[in-house]
Amino acid sequence: MDVIAYTASPRTTPESRKDKGKYIVPGTGDPDGLIPSAWYSGLSKSSLHKFLSQGIDILLVAVPLTAETKHFLGAEEFAILGKQNAFIVNIARGAILQQDDLIAALKKPQEEGGLRGAALDVTDPEPLPKESELWDLENVVVTPHVSGLGMVNMDRCFQILDQNLTKLERGEELLNVVDREKGY
């Protein structure tokens, strides 16, 4: 699989592409910054459209919900992705996608530029009302906002808690601290 990325902030140097996460599950991640093969960045529609025009098969949405990302993907973006027969996976927040525009793009035939499908772990609103058209679309899978749960998730949470308690005791910087200016 060729992975390309889109981030709010540019990552133009090899050093900026290295994973500097304060907590990385051993044996995972990309410490050398070799993946993705290409980086795109920005918060403007033009930079987003340039990224979306790269022949994307599967778009994984995993960004925080901020004022800048609310309804970041709408009719224009779905039209670009539809030309590529893309599939969307949203594990972030439902309000990042303009849901009515998503439904329209999913209902549009693929040969006319419609999306191939979507897997939605999040919707807007949550829980998804029983009247929503998303439930009846054959090319959509809706899950109950559980993508973050897994067999080892609780163990990882306790590992982070344990490390943070040790760091707090030593007066060291904690893991996973919210940046109040960014909002996440």
MODELLER restraints for C-alpha pairs under 7 A, 6 or more apart:
rsr = mdl.restraints
at = mdl.atoms
rsr.add(forms.Gaussian(group=physical.xy_distance, feature=features.Distance(at['CA:2:A'], at['CA:37:A']), mean=6.80, stdev=0.5))
rsr.add(forms.Gaussian(group=physical.xy_distance, feature=features.Distance(at['CA:3:A'], at['CA:35:A']), mean=6.71, stdev=0.5))
rsr.add(forms.Gaussian(group=physical.xy_distance, feature=features.Distance(at['CA:3:A'], at['CA:36:A']), mean=4.83, stdev=0.5))
rsr.add(forms.Gaussian(group=physical.xy_distance, feature=features.Distance(at['CA:3:A'], at['CA:37:A']), mean=6.00, stdev=0.5))
rsr.add(forms.Gaussian(group=physical.xy_distance, feature=features.Distance(at['CA:4:A'], at['CA:36:A']), mean=4.88, stdev=0.5))
rsr.add(forms.Gaussian(group=physical.xy_distance, feature=features.Distance(at['CA:4:A'], at['CA:37:A']), mean=5.62, stdev=0.5))
rsr.add(forms.Gaussian(group=physical.xy_distance, feature=features.Distance(at['CA:4:A'], at['CA:38:A']), mean=4.90, stdev=0.5))
rsr.add(forms.Gaussian(group=physical.xy_distance, feature=features.Distance(at['CA:4:A'], at['CA:39:A']), mean=5.97, stdev=0.5))
rsr.add(forms.Gaussian(group=physical.xy_distance, feature=features.Distance(at['CA:5:A'], at['CA:36:A']), mean=6.14, stdev=0.5))
rsr.add(forms.Gaussian(group=physical.xy_distance, feature=features.Distance(at['CA:5:A'], at['CA:38:A']), mean=6.40, stdev=0.5))
rsr.add(forms.Gaussian(group=physical.xy_distance, feature=features.Distance(at['CA:5:A'], at['CA:39:A']), mean=4.92, stdev=0.5))
rsr.add(forms.Gaussian(group=physical.xy_distance, feature=features.Distance(at['CA:5:A'], at['CA:40:A']), mean=6.03, stdev=0.5))
rsr.add(forms.Gaussian(group=physical.xy_distance, feature=features.Distance(at['CA:6:A'], at['CA:39:A']), mean=5.90, stdev=0.5))
rsr.add(forms.Gaussian(group=physical.xy_distance, feature=features.Distance(at['CA:6:A'], at['CA:40:A']), mean=4.61, stdev=0.5))
rsr.add(forms.Gaussian(group=physical.xy_distance, feature=features.Distance(at['CA:6:A'], at['CA:41:A']), mean=5.13, stdev=0.5))
rsr.add(forms.Gaussian(group=physical.xy_distance, feature=features.Distance(at['CA:6:A'], at['CA:51:A']), mean=6.91, stdev=0.5))
rsr.add(forms.Gaussian(group=physical.xy_distance, feature=features.Distance(at['CA:7:A'], at['CA:40:A']), mean=6.46, stdev=0.5))
rsr.add(forms.Gaussian(group=physical.xy_distance, feature=features.Distance(at['CA:7:A'], at['CA:41:A']), mean=4.69, stdev=0.5))
rsr.add(forms.Gaussian(group=physical.xy_distance, feature=features.Distance(at['CA:7:A'], at['CA:42:A']), mean=6.54, stdev=0.5))
rsr.add(forms.Gaussian(group=physical.xy_distance, feature=features.Distance(at['CA:8:A'], at['CA:41:A']), mean=5.20, stdev=0.5))
rsr.add(forms.Gaussian(group=physical.xy_distance, feature=features.Distance(at['CA:8:A'], at['CA:42:A']), mean=4.65, stdev=0.5))
rsr.add(forms.Gaussian(group=physical.xy_distance, feature=features.Distance(at['CA:8:A'], at['CA:43:A']), mean=5.74, stdev=0.5))
rsr.add(forms.Gaussian(group=physical.xy_distance, feature=features.Distance(at['CA:9:A'], at['CA:41:A']), mean=5.71, stdev=0.5))
rsr.add(forms.Gaussian(group=physical.xy_distance, feature=features.Distance(at['CA:9:A'], at['CA:42:A']), mean=6.08, stdev=0.5))
rsr.add(forms.Gaussian(group=physical.xy_distance, feature=features.Distance(at['CA:10:A'], at['CA:41:A']), mean=5.16, stdev=0.5))
rsr.add(forms.Gaussian(group=physical.xy_distance, feature=features.Distance(at['CA:11:A'], at['CA:17:A']), mean=5.72, stdev=0.5))
rsr.add(forms.Gaussian(group=physical.xy_distance, feature=features.Distance(at['CA:11:A'], at['CA:39:A']), mean=6.81, stdev=0.5))
rsr.add(forms.Gaussian(group=physical.xy_distance, feature=features.Distance(at['CA:14:A'], at['CA:33:A']), mean=6.66, stdev=0.5))
rsr.add(forms.Gaussian(group=physical.xy_distance, feature=features.Distance(at['CA:17:A'], at['CA:33:A']), mean=4.77, stdev=0.5))
rsr.add(forms.Gaussian(group=physical.xy_distance, feature=features.Distance(at['CA:18:A'], at['CA:30:A']), mean=6.88, stdev=0.5))
rsr.add(forms.Gaussian(group=physical.xy_distance, feature=features.Distance(at['CA:18:A'], at['CA:31:A']), mean=5.42, stdev=0.5))
rsr.add(forms.Gaussian(group=physical.xy_distance, feature=features.Distance(at['CA:18:A'], at['CA:32:A']), mean=5.22, stdev=0.5))
rsr.add(forms.Gaussian(group=physical.xy_distance, feature=features.Distance(at['CA:18:A'], at['CA:33:A']), mean=3.97, stdev=0.5))
rsr.add(forms.Gaussian(group=physical.xy_distance, feature=features.Distance(at['CA:19:A'], at['CA:30:A']), mean=5.89, stdev=0.5))
rsr.add(forms.Gaussian(group=physical.xy_distance, feature=features.Distance(at['CA:19:A'], at['CA:31:A']), mean=4.91, stdev=0.5))
rsr.add(forms.Gaussian(group=physical.xy_distance, feature=features.Distance(at['CA:19:A'], at['CA:33:A']), mean=6.25, stdev=0.5))
rsr.add(forms.Gaussian(group=physical.xy_distance, feature=features.Distance(at['CA:22:A'], at['CA:175:A']), mean=5.74, stdev=0.5))
rsr.add(forms.Gaussian(group=physical.xy_distance, feature=features.Distance(at['CA:23:A'], at['CA:175:A']), mean=6.66, stdev=0.5))
rsr.add(forms.Gaussian(group=physical.xy_distance, feature=features.Distance(at['CA:40:A'], at['CA:51:A']), mean=6.08, stdev=0.5))
rsr.add(forms.Gaussian(group=physical.xy_distance, feature=features.Distance(at['CA:41:A'], at['CA:47:A']), mean=6.63, stdev=0.5))
rsr.add(forms.Gaussian(group=physical.xy_distance, feature=features.Distance(at['CA:49:A'], at['CA:77:A']), mean=6.77, stdev=0.5))
rsr.add(forms.Gaussian(group=physical.xy_distance, feature=features.Distance(at['CA:52:A'], at['CA:80:A']), mean=6.63, stdev=0.5))
rsr.add(forms.Gaussian(group=physical.xy_distance, feature=features.Distance(at['CA:52:A'], at['CA:81:A']), mean=6.48, stdev=0.5))
rsr.add(forms.Gaussian(group=physical.xy_distance, feature=features.Distance(at['CA:53:A'], at['CA:80:A']), mean=6.42, stdev=0.5))
rsr.add(forms.Gaussian(group=physical.xy_distance, feature=features.Distance(at['CA:55:A'], at['CA:84:A']), mean=5.93, stdev=0.5))
rsr.add(forms.Gaussian(group=physical.xy_distance, feature=features.Distance(at['CA:56:A'], at['CA:84:A']), mean=6.61, stdev=0.5))
rsr.add(forms.Gaussian(group=physical.xy_distance, feature=features.Distance(at['CA:56:A'], at['CA:86:A']), mean=6.18, stdev=0.5))
rsr.add(forms.Gaussian(group=physical.xy_distance, feature=features.Distance(at['CA:57:A'], at['CA:84:A']), mean=6.85, stdev=0.5))
rsr.add(forms.Gaussian(group=physical.xy_distance, feature=features.Distance(at['CA:57:A'], at['CA:85:A']), mean=6.82, stdev=0.5))
rsr.add(forms.Gaussian(group=physical.xy_distance, feature=features.Distance(at['CA:57:A'], at['CA:86:A']), mean=4.59, stdev=0.5))
rsr.add(forms.Gaussian(group=physical.xy_distance, feature=features.Distance(at['CA:57:A'], at['CA:87:A']), mean=6.18, stdev=0.5))
rsr.add(forms.Gaussian(group=physical.xy_distance, feature=features.Distance(at['CA:58:A'], at['CA:86:A']), mean=5.56, stdev=0.5))
rsr.add(forms.Gaussian(group=physical.xy_distance, feature=features.Distance(at['CA:58:A'], at['CA:87:A']), mean=4.78, stdev=0.5))
rsr.add(forms.Gaussian(group=physical.xy_distance, feature=features.Distance(at['CA:58:A'], at['CA:88:A']), mean=5.79, stdev=0.5))
rsr.add(forms.Gaussian(group=physical.xy_distance, feature=features.Distance(at['CA:59:A'], at['CA:87:A']), mean=6.28, stdev=0.5))
rsr.add(forms.Gaussian(group=physical.xy_distance, feature=features.Distance(at['CA:59:A'], at['CA:88:A']), mean=4.85, stdev=0.5))
rsr.add(forms.Gaussian(group=physical.xy_distance, feature=features.Distance(at['CA:59:A'], at['CA:89:A']), mean=6.06, stdev=0.5))
rsr.add(forms.Gaussian(group=physical.xy_distance, feature=features.Distance(at['CA:60:A'], at['CA:88:A']), mean=6.17, stdev=0.5))
rsr.add(forms.Gaussian(group=physical.xy_distance, feature=features.Distance(at['CA:60:A'], at['CA:89:A']), mean=4.79, stdev=0.5))
rsr.add(forms.Gaussian(group=physical.xy_distance, feature=features.Distance(at['CA:60:A'], at['CA:90:A']), mean=6.02, stdev=0.5))
rsr.add(forms.Gaussian(group=physical.xy_distance, feature=features.Distance(at['CA:61:A'], at['CA:89:A']), mean=6.07, stdev=0.5))
rsr.add(forms.Gaussian(group=physical.xy_distance, feature=features.Distance(at['CA:61:A'], at['CA:90:A']), mean=4.72, stdev=0.5))
rsr.add(forms.Gaussian(group=physical.xy_distance, feature=features.Distance(at['CA:61:A'], at['CA:91:A']), mean=6.11, stdev=0.5))
rsr.add(forms.Gaussian(group=physical.xy_distance, feature=features.Distance(at['CA:61:A'], at['CA:92:A']), mean=6.04, stdev=0.5))
rsr.add(forms.Gaussian(group=physical.xy_distance, feature=features.Distance(at['CA:62:A'], at['CA:90:A']), mean=6.68, stdev=0.5))
rsr.add(forms.Gaussian(group=physical.xy_distance, feature=features.Distance(at['CA:62:A'], at['CA:91:A']), mean=5.65, stdev=0.5))
rsr.add(forms.Gaussian(group=physical.xy_distance, feature=features.Distance(at['CA:62:A'], at['CA:92:A']), mean=4.59, stdev=0.5))
rsr.add(forms.Gaussian(group=physical.xy_distance, feature=features.Distance(at['CA:63:A'], at['CA:92:A']), mean=5.61, stdev=0.5))
rsr.add(forms.Gaussian(group=physical.xy_distance, feature=features.Distance(at['CA:64:A'], at['CA:92:A']), mean=6.44, stdev=0.5))
rsr.add(forms.Gaussian(group=physical.xy_distance, feature=features.Distance(at['CA:64:A'], at['CA:184:A']), mean=6.67, stdev=0.5))
rsr.add(forms.Gaussian(group=physical.xy_distance, feature=features.Distance(at['CA:65:A'], at['CA:93:A']), mean=6.18, stdev=0.5))
rsr.add(forms.Gaussian(group=physical.xy_distance, feature=features.Distance(at['CA:65:A'], at['CA:96:A']), mean=6.48, stdev=0.5))
rsr.add(forms.Gaussian(group=physical.xy_distance, feature=features.Distance(at['CA:66:A'], at['CA:183:A']), mean=6.76, stdev=0.5))
rsr.add(forms.Gaussian(group=physical.xy_distance, feature=features.Distance(at['CA:69:A'], at['CA:96:A']), mean=5.75, stdev=0.5))
rsr.add(forms.Gaussian(group=physical.xy_distance, feature=features.Distance(at['CA:70:A'], at['CA:95:A']), mean=5.62, stdev=0.5))
rsr.add(forms.Gaussian(group=physical.xy_distance, feature=features.Distance(at['CA:70:A'], at['CA:96:A']), mean=4.58, stdev=0.5))
rsr.add(forms.Gaussian(group=physical.xy_distance, feature=features.Distance(at['CA:71:A'], at['CA:95:A']), mean=5.78, stdev=0.5))
rsr.add(forms.Gaussian(group=physical.xy_distance, feature=features.Distance(at['CA:71:A'], at['CA:96:A']), mean=4.48, stdev=0.5))
rsr.add(forms.Gaussian(group=physical.xy_distance, feature=features.Distance(at['CA:71:A'], at['CA:97:A']), mean=4.90, stdev=0.5))
rsr.add(forms.Gaussian(group=physical.xy_distance, feature=features.Distance(at['CA:71:A'], at['CA:98:A']), mean=5.03, stdev=0.5))
rsr.add(forms.Gaussian(group=physical.xy_distance, feature=features.Distance(at['CA:72:A'], at['CA:96:A']), mean=5.53, stdev=0.5))
rsr.add(forms.Gaussian(group=physical.xy_distance, feature=features.Distance(at['CA:72:A'], at['CA:97:A']), mean=6.28, stdev=0.5))
rsr.add(forms.Gaussian(group=physical.xy_distance, feature=features.Distance(at['CA:73:A'], at['CA:96:A']), mean=6.39, stdev=0.5))
rsr.add(forms.Gaussian(group=physical.xy_distance, feature=features.Distance(at['CA:73:A'], at['CA:97:A']), mean=4.87, stdev=0.5))
rsr.add(forms.Gaussian(group=physical.xy_distance, feature=features.Distance(at['CA:73:A'], at['CA:98:A']), mean=6.19, stdev=0.5))
rsr.add(forms.Gaussian(group=physical.xy_distance, feature=features.Distance(at['CA:74:A'], at['CA:97:A']), mean=6.14, stdev=0.5))
rsr.add(forms.Gaussian(group=physical.xy_distance, feature=features.Distance(at['CA:74:A'], at['CA:98:A']), mean=5.02, stdev=0.5))
rsr.add(forms.Gaussian(group=physical.xy_distance, feature=features.Distance(at['CA:74:A'], at['CA:101:A']), mean=5.66, stdev=0.5))
rsr.add(forms.Gaussian(group=physical.xy_distance, feature=features.Distance(at['CA:74:A'], at['CA:102:A']), mean=6.86, stdev=0.5))
rsr.add(forms.Gaussian(group=physical.xy_distance, feature=features.Distance(at['CA:75:A'], at['CA:101:A']), mean=5.11, stdev=0.5))
rsr.add(forms.Gaussian(group=physical.xy_distance, feature=features.Distance(at['CA:78:A'], at['CA:102:A']), mean=6.93, stdev=0.5))
rsr.add(forms.Gaussian(group=physical.xy_distance, feature=features.Distance(at['CA:78:A'], at['CA:105:A']), mean=6.31, stdev=0.5))
rsr.add(forms.Gaussian(group=physical.xy_distance, feature=features.Distance(at['CA:79:A'], at['CA:113:A']), mean=6.57, stdev=0.5))
rsr.add(forms.Gaussian(group=physical.xy_distance, feature=features.Distance(at['CA:81:A'], at['CA:115:A']), mean=6.77, stdev=0.5))
rsr.add(forms.Gaussian(group=physical.xy_distance, feature=features.Distance(at['CA:82:A'], at['CA:113:A']), mean=4.43, stdev=0.5))
rsr.add(forms.Gaussian(group=physical.xy_distance, feature=features.Distance(at['CA:82:A'], at['CA:114:A']), mean=4.66, stdev=0.5))
rsr.add(forms.Gaussian(group=physical.xy_distance, feature=features.Distance(at['CA:82:A'], at['CA:115:A']), mean=4.54, stdev=0.5))
rsr.add(forms.Gaussian(group=physical.xy_distance, feature=features.Distance(at['CA:83:A'], at['CA:113:A']), mean=4.83, stdev=0.5))
rsr.add(forms.Gaussian(group=physical.xy_distance, feature=features.Distance(at['CA:85:A'], at['CA:110:A']), mean=6.53, stdev=0.5))
rsr.add(forms.Gaussian(group=physical.xy_distance, feature=features.Distance(at['CA:85:A'], at['CA:113:A']), mean=6.94, stdev=0.5))
rsr.add(forms.Gaussian(group=physical.xy_distance, feature=features.Distance(at['CA:85:A'], at['CA:114:A']), mean=6.89, stdev=0.5))
rsr.add(forms.Gaussian(group=physical.xy_distance, feature=features.Distance(at['CA:85:A'], at['CA:115:A']), mean=5.48, stdev=0.5))
rsr.add(forms.Gaussian(group=physical.xy_distance, feature=features.Distance(at['CA:85:A'], at['CA:116:A']), mean=5.31, stdev=0.5))
rsr.add(forms.Gaussian(group=physical.xy_distance, feature=features.Distance(at['CA:86:A'], at['CA:115:A']), mean=5.58, stdev=0.5))
rsr.add(forms.Gaussian(group=physical.xy_distance, feature=features.Distance(at['CA:86:A'], at['CA:116:A']), mean=5.54, stdev=0.5))
rsr.add(forms.Gaussian(group=physical.xy_distance, feature=features.Distance(at['CA:87:A'], at['CA:115:A']), mean=6.21, stdev=0.5))
rsr.add(forms.Gaussian(group=physical.xy_distance, feature=features.Distance(at['CA:87:A'], at['CA:116:A']), mean=5.18, stdev=0.5))
rsr.add(forms.Gaussian(group=physical.xy_distance, feature=features.Distance(at['CA:87:A'], at['CA:117:A']), mean=4.87, stdev=0.5))
rsr.add(forms.Gaussian(group=physical.xy_distance, feature=features.Distance(at['CA:87:A'], at['CA:118:A']), mean=5.49, stdev=0.5))
rsr.add(forms.Gaussian(group=physical.xy_distance, feature=features.Distance(at['CA:88:A'], at['CA:117:A']), mean=6.45, stdev=0.5))
rsr.add(forms.Gaussian(group=physical.xy_distance, feature=features.Distance(at['CA:88:A'], at['CA:118:A']), mean=4.60, stdev=0.5))
rsr.add(forms.Gaussian(group=physical.xy_distance, feature=features.Distance(at['CA:88:A'], at['CA:119:A']), mean=6.34, stdev=0.5))
rsr.add(forms.Gaussian(group=physical.xy_distance, feature=features.Distance(at['CA:89:A'], at['CA:118:A']), mean=5.64, stdev=0.5))
rsr.add(forms.Gaussian(group=physical.xy_distance, feature=features.Distance(at['CA:89:A'], at['CA:119:A']), mean=4.72, stdev=0.5))
rsr.add(forms.Gaussian(group=physical.xy_distance, feature=features.Distance(at['CA:89:A'], at['CA:120:A']), mean=5.89, stdev=0.5))
rsr.add(forms.Gaussian(group=physical.xy_distance, feature=features.Distance(at['CA:90:A'], at['CA:119:A']), mean=6.48, stdev=0.5))
rsr.add(forms.Gaussian(group=physical.xy_distance, feature=features.Distance(at['CA:90:A'], at['CA:120:A']), mean=5.08, stdev=0.5))
rsr.add(forms.Gaussian(group=physical.xy_distance, feature=features.Distance(at['CA:90:A'], at['CA:121:A']), mean=6.09, stdev=0.5))
rsr.add(forms.Gaussian(group=physical.xy_distance, feature=features.Distance(at['CA:90:A'], at['CA:122:A']), mean=6.47, stdev=0.5))
rsr.add(forms.Gaussian(group=physical.xy_distance, feature=features.Distance(at['CA:91:A'], at['CA:120:A']), mean=6.71, stdev=0.5))
rsr.add(forms.Gaussian(group=physical.xy_distance, feature=features.Distance(at['CA:91:A'], at['CA:121:A']), mean=5.28, stdev=0.5))
rsr.add(forms.Gaussian(group=physical.xy_distance, feature=features.Distance(at['CA:91:A'], at['CA:122:A']), mean=6.09, stdev=0.5))
rsr.add(forms.Gaussian(group=physical.xy_distance, feature=features.Distance(at['CA:91:A'], at['CA:147:A']), mean=6.52, stdev=0.5))
rsr.add(forms.Gaussian(group=physical.xy_distance, feature=features.Distance(at['CA:92:A'], at['CA:122:A']), mean=6.73, stdev=0.5))
rsr.add(forms.Gaussian(group=physical.xy_distance, feature=features.Distance(at['CA:93:A'], at['CA:122:A']), mean=5.55, stdev=0.5))
rsr.add(forms.Gaussian(group=physical.xy_distance, feature=features.Distance(at['CA:93:A'], at['CA:123:A']), mean=6.90, stdev=0.5))
rsr.add(forms.Gaussian(group=physical.xy_distance, feature=features.Distance(at['CA:94:A'], at['CA:122:A']), mean=4.79, stdev=0.5))
rsr.add(forms.Gaussian(group=physical.xy_distance, feature=features.Distance(at['CA:94:A'], at['CA:123:A']), mean=3.89, stdev=0.5))
rsr.add(forms.Gaussian(group=physical.xy_distance, feature=features.Distance(at['CA:94:A'], at['CA:124:A']), mean=4.56, stdev=0.5))
rsr.add(forms.Gaussian(group=physical.xy_distance, feature=features.Distance(at['CA:95:A'], at['CA:124:A']), mean=5.42, stdev=0.5))
rsr.add(forms.Gaussian(group=physical.xy_distance, feature=features.Distance(at['CA:99:A'], at['CA:124:A']), mean=6.83, stdev=0.5))
rsr.add(forms.Gaussian(group=physical.xy_distance, feature=features.Distance(at['CA:103:A'], at['CA:134:A']), mean=6.80, stdev=0.5))
rsr.add(forms.Gaussian(group=physical.xy_distance, feature=features.Distance(at['CA:105:A'], at['CA:114:A']), mean=5.03, stdev=0.5))
rsr.add(forms.Gaussian(group=physical.xy_distance, feature=features.Distance(at['CA:105:A'], at['CA:115:A']), mean=5.65, stdev=0.5))
rsr.add(forms.Gaussian(group=physical.xy_distance, feature=features.Distance(at['CA:106:A'], at['CA:114:A']), mean=5.81, stdev=0.5))
rsr.add(forms.Gaussian(group=physical.xy_distance, feature=features.Distance(at['CA:106:A'], at['CA:115:A']), mean=5.14, stdev=0.5))
rsr.add(forms.Gaussian(group=physical.xy_distance, feature=features.Distance(at['CA:106:A'], at['CA:117:A']), mean=6.16, stdev=0.5))
rsr.add(forms.Gaussian(group=physical.xy_distance, feature=features.Distance(at['CA:107:A'], at['CA:114:A']), mean=6.93, stdev=0.5))
rsr.add(forms.Gaussian(group=physical.xy_distance, feature=features.Distance(at['CA:108:A'], at['CA:114:A']), mean=4.51, stdev=0.5))
rsr.add(forms.Gaussian(group=physical.xy_distance, feature=features.Distance(at['CA:110:A'], at['CA:116:A']), mean=6.29, stdev=0.5))
rsr.add(forms.Gaussian(group=physical.xy_distance, feature=features.Distance(at['CA:116:A'], at['CA:139:A']), mean=6.89, stdev=0.5))
rsr.add(forms.Gaussian(group=physical.xy_distance, feature=features.Distance(at['CA:117:A'], at['CA:139:A']), mean=4.60, stdev=0.5))
rsr.add(forms.Gaussian(group=physical.xy_distance, feature=features.Distance(at['CA:117:A'], at['CA:140:A']), mean=5.59, stdev=0.5))
rsr.add(forms.Gaussian(group=physical.xy_distance, feature=features.Distance(at['CA:118:A'], at['CA:139:A']), mean=6.50, stdev=0.5))
rsr.add(forms.Gaussian(group=physical.xy_distance, feature=features.Distance(at['CA:118:A'], at['CA:140:A']), mean=4.87, stdev=0.5))
rsr.add(forms.Gaussian(group=physical.xy_distance, feature=features.Distance(at['CA:118:A'], at['CA:141:A']), mean=6.44, stdev=0.5))
rsr.add(forms.Gaussian(group=physical.xy_distance, feature=features.Distance(at['CA:119:A'], at['CA:140:A']), mean=5.77, stdev=0.5))
rsr.add(forms.Gaussian(group=physical.xy_distance, feature=features.Distance(at['CA:119:A'], at['CA:141:A']), mean=4.73, stdev=0.5))
rsr.add(forms.Gaussian(group=physical.xy_distance, feature=features.Distance(at['CA:119:A'], at['CA:142:A']), mean=6.02, stdev=0.5))
rsr.add(forms.Gaussian(group=physical.xy_distance, feature=features.Distance(at['CA:120:A'], at['CA:141:A']), mean=6.17, stdev=0.5))
rsr.add(forms.Gaussian(group=physical.xy_distance, feature=features.Distance(at['CA:120:A'], at['CA:142:A']), mean=4.87, stdev=0.5))
rsr.add(forms.Gaussian(group=physical.xy_distance, feature=features.Distance(at['CA:120:A'], at['CA:143:A']), mean=6.24, stdev=0.5))
rsr.add(forms.Gaussian(group=physical.xy_distance, feature=features.Distance(at['CA:121:A'], at['CA:142:A']), mean=5.90, stdev=0.5))
rsr.add(forms.Gaussian(group=physical.xy_distance, feature=features.Distance(at['CA:121:A'], at['CA:143:A']), mean=4.71, stdev=0.5))
rsr.add(forms.Gaussian(group=physical.xy_distance, feature=features.Distance(at['CA:121:A'], at['CA:144:A']), mean=5.92, stdev=0.5))
rsr.add(forms.Gaussian(group=physical.xy_distance, feature=features.Distance(at['CA:121:A'], at['CA:145:A']), mean=4.61, stdev=0.5))
rsr.add(forms.Gaussian(group=physical.xy_distance, feature=features.Distance(at['CA:121:A'], at['CA:146:A']), mean=6.65, stdev=0.5))
rsr.add(forms.Gaussian(group=physical.xy_distance, feature=features.Distance(at['CA:121:A'], at['CA:147:A']), mean=6.38, stdev=0.5))
rsr.add(forms.Gaussian(group=physical.xy_distance, feature=features.Distance(at['CA:122:A'], at['CA:145:A']), mean=5.34, stdev=0.5))
rsr.add(forms.Gaussian(group=physical.xy_distance, feature=features.Distance(at['CA:134:A'], at['CA:140:A']), mean=6.65, stdev=0.5))
rsr.add(forms.Gaussian(group=physical.xy_distance, feature=features.Distance(at['CA:164:A'], at['CA:174:A']), mean=5.47, stdev=0.5))
rsr.add(forms.Gaussian(group=physical.xy_distance, feature=features.Distance(at['CA:164:A'], at['CA:175:A']), mean=6.26, stdev=0.5))
rsr.add(forms.Gaussian(group=physical.xy_distance, feature=features.Distance(at['CA:167:A'], at['CA:173:A']), mean=6.53, stdev=0.5))
rsr.add(forms.Gaussian(group=physical.xy_distance, feature=features.Distance(at['CA:167:A'], at['CA:174:A']), mean=6.09, stdev=0.5))
rsr.add(forms.Gaussian(group=physical.xy_distance, feature=features.Distance(at['CA:168:A'], at['CA:174:A']), mean=6.83, stdev=0.5))
rsr.add(forms.Gaussian(group=physical.xy_distance, feature=features.Distance(at['CA:178:A'], at['CA:184:A']), mean=5.23, stdev=0.5))
